[in-house]
Structures are given as C-alpha cells and as structure tokens.
Amino acid sequence: MDLEKPASQTARLQDAEPRVFDLRASDADRDRVADILREALAEGRLTAEEHAERVEGVLNAKTVGELEVFIRDLPAAHQRPVAAGYAPPPPGPTPGAVPLLADANVVAVFSTAARKGRWRAGRRLHAYSVFGSVEIDLSEAIFEYQQVVIKAVSVFGEVQIRVPENVSLRGTGGGVLGNFAVDTLDSAEPDAPVVYVDGWAVLGNVEARPERGRRVADILGRVQEKARDRADRKLRRHLGG
C-alpha cells in the first residue's frame, strides 16, 4: 500500500494550515508594534501625524499581517529581538549575589505604603501588607545592581509591583485562598536588570507586571543629561560666563 499522500491532497492540507500573518493579533502583538512606533516617533522617523494614524490602525488591526504593515518600513521591525548567544535569566538569582537581609522594608498594617518615583532599588526589598495596601513602583527607580529580589507577603491585603518594560521579570510564589500573579518578562538586552518576586498571598493579592512606556535606558539617559547640564552650568560660573 502506498503511504505517500497524493500531491493534490498535500497541497490541500498546506492550504488548510494558517499562515503566521493570518493569525489573529493578540494584545501583546499590538503592544509590541505600538512600542516600535513610539520609538520611531522619538527618533524622528515618523511625524506626529503619521504616528497617530498608524497607532489608530494598530488598534483596529485584526491579524498579525495587518499589524506588520504599519512597521515594515522601520528598522526596528527587522531587528532580531534577542541578541545572538543571549540566554534568558534563570528563575532565581545567582547564589550569593543577593543578601538574605533586606536593604529596606515597606510595611502596611491597616494602612497604605508606597515606594515610587526616583529611588535606589538596592538588591533586596521586603514588602508586607496586612489588611493594607503596598505599592512598589520601580518604573523610575535607579538600578544599581543587575539582580533585585522583592519578597512580597500579603495577608488580607494587596501588594502591587511595577517594573520598567525593558527589564526581565521572574516570579516564584503562591497563594492560599489568594492571588499571586507575576507577568514573566524577558528583556532583549543581555545586561538588563532582573527583578525576582517571591512570597505569598494569604487571602490577599500579590501582582507584578511591567509598566508600559517606562524603560531603564530612557531614565538613565535623562539622569546623565541633567548631570551634564549641571556640570556645564558650574563650569560657566567658574569661568565667569
């Protein structure tokens, strides 16, 4: 018995398989294209009108192929998302890289507590919420170390953690009649910081996810620019300018 499929049958099977461009677009696909358009606007590759028009098209796109139309003339669309030889970070920090004692504690007992804005993340942060609410926002933080551990414990409370969109994010924890959710994130930059979130949610909620539009490089760039401006002003005053 001939086990080979006739050519016509094989062709029909191939036609029945959906092509990548024909697949329905997800929210993550739209976010990726929107990020490329935002960077193209910042680099001057698109005018404000072109950017607005393309973003509107992205929001209305139904398939992956329709999304690609809006970025196919931009260099970022043709770059490999991950550098050659780059391996995603492990699920846990390197042994000995992060101390067991916390650099800082954020505690909310029948209250609210927050750590946000411009602050130094350190290597380890502990967050405890008991009938309260804790917010840890790293989207504008200064990362002095490549690995950061956040231990989050919520008992009848809530701990919300936000990170820049270009770091790596890992989570190991659990919930007891509660919710422990970490949106795993892999940065395409080999030297990007890695944020590890662990802990427990007991009749409470622990959530960690990236903050869209916040990037470590952008933040550091602004800090360096301000530092250069201050240095220039001091030099002009010293020279009597």
Backbone hydrogen bonds, N-H to C=O, Kabsch-Sander energy under -0.5 kcal/mol:
donor,donor_aa,acceptor,acceptor_aa,energy
3,L,1,M,-0.6
10,T,6,P,-2.3
11,A,7,A,-2.3
12,R,8,S,-1.8
13,L,9,Q,-2.2
14,Q,10,T,-2.3
15,D,11,A,-2.3
16,A,12,R,-1.6
17,E,13,L,-1.0
17,E,14,Q,-0.5
22,D,19,R,-1.0
23,L,19,R,-0.6
23,L,20,V,-1.4
25,A,62,K,-2.3
30,R,26,S,-2.0
31,D,27,D,-2.5
32,R,28,A,-2.2
33,V,29,D,-2.0
34,A,30,R,-2.6
35,D,31,D,-2.2
36,I,32,R,-1.7
37,L,33,V,-2.1
38,R,34,A,-2.2
39,E,35,D,-2.2
40,A,36,I,-2.1
41,L,37,L,-2.1
42,A,38,R,-2.1
43,E,39,E,-1.9
44,G,41,L,-0.9
45,R,40,A,-2.3
46,L,40,A,-1.1
51,H,47,T,-2.7
52,A,48,A,-2.4
53,E,49,E,-2.3
54,R,50,E,-2.4
55,V,51,H,-2.6
56,E,52,A,-2.0
57,G,53,E,-1.7
58,V,54,R,-2.4
59,L,55,V,-2.1
60,N,56,E,-1.2
61,A,57,G,-0.9
61,A,58,V,-0.7
64,V,23,L,-2.3
65,G,21,F,-2.5
67,L,63,T,-1.4
68,E,64,V,-2.1
69,V,65,G,-1.0
70,F,67,L,-1.4
71,I,68,E,-1.3
72,R,68,E,-1.1
74,L,71,I,-2.1
77,A,74,L,-1.2
78,H,75,P,-1.8
79,Q,76,A,-0.9
83,A,188,A,-0.8
86,Y,83,A,-2.0
97,A,94,T,-2.5
98,V,94,T,-0.5
103,D,124,R,-2.3
104,A,124,R,-0.9
106,V,126,H,-2.8
108,A,128,Y,-2.4
110,F,108,A,-0.5
110,F,130,V,-2.3
113,A,133,S,-2.3
115,R,135,E,-2.5
119,W,117,G,-0.9
121,A,119,W,-0.5
121,A,142,I,-2.2
125,L,149,V,-2.4
126,H,104,A,-2.2
127,A,151,K,-3.4
128,Y,106,V,-2.6
129,S,153,V,-2.6
130,V,108,A,-2.9
131,F,129,S,-0.5
131,F,155,V,-2.1
133,S,111,S,-2.2
134,V,158,E,-2.6
135,E,113,A,-2.2
136,I,160,Q,-3.3
137,D,115,R,-2.9
137,D,135,E,-0.6
138,L,136,I,-0.6
138,L,162,R,-3.3
141,A,138,L,-1.1
142,I,119,W,-3.1
143,F,141,A,-0.6
144,E,142,I,-0.9
148,V,194,V,-2.7
149,V,123,R,-2.8
150,I,196,Y,-3.2
151,K,125,L,-2.6
151,K,149,V,-0.5
152,A,150,I,-0.7
152,A,198,D,-3.2
153,V,127,A,-2.7
154,S,200,W,-2.5
155,V,129,S,-3.3
156,F,154,S,-0.5
156,F,202,V,-2.2
158,E,132,G,-1.7
159,V,205,N,-2.3
160,Q,134,V,-2.8
161,I,207,E,-2.7
162,R,136,I,-2.6
163,V,209,R,-1.4
165,E,211,E,-0.7
165,E,214,R,-3.1
167,V,164,P,-1.1
168,S,193,P,-2.4
169,L,185,L,-2.4
170,R,195,V,-2.7
172,T,197,V,-2.5
174,G,199,G,-1.3
176,V,201,A,-2.9
177,L,175,G,-0.6
179,N,204,G,-2.5
181,A,206,V,-2.9
183,D,208,A,-2.7
184,T,182,V,-1.1
185,L,169,L,-2.0
187,S,185,L,-0.5
192,A,189,E,-1.9
194,V,146,Q,-3.0
195,V,168,S,-2.9
196,Y,148,V,-3.4
196,Y,194,V,-0.6
197,V,170,R,-2.6
197,V,195,V,-0.5
198,D,150,I,-2.2
198,D,196,Y,-0.5
199,G,172,T,-0.9
200,W,152,A,-1.3
201,A,174,G,-1.8
202,V,154,S,-3.5
202,V,200,W,-0.5
203,L,176,V,-2.2
203,L,201,A,-0.8
205,N,157,G,-1.9
206,V,179,N,-2.9
207,E,159,V,-2.5
208,A,181,A,-2.1
209,R,161,I,-2.0
211,E,163,V,-3.3
212,R,210,P,-0.7
214,R,211,E,-1.7
215,R,213,G,-0.5
219,I,215,R,-1.8
220,L,216,V,-2.7
221,G,217,A,-2.5
222,R,218,D,-1.9
223,V,219,I,-2.0
224,Q,220,L,-2.5
225,E,221,G,-2.2
226,K,222,R,-2.4
227,A,223,V,-2.2
228,R,224,Q,-2.3
229,D,225,E,-2.2
230,R,226,K,-2.4
231,A,227,A,-2.2
232,D,228,R,-2.5
233,R,229,D,-2.3
234,K,230,R,-2.3
235,L,231,A,-2.3
236,R,232,D,-2.4
237,R,233,R,-2.3
238,H,234,K,-2.3
239,L,235,L,-1.9
240,G,236,R,-0.6
240,G,237,R,-0.6
241,G,236,R,-3.1
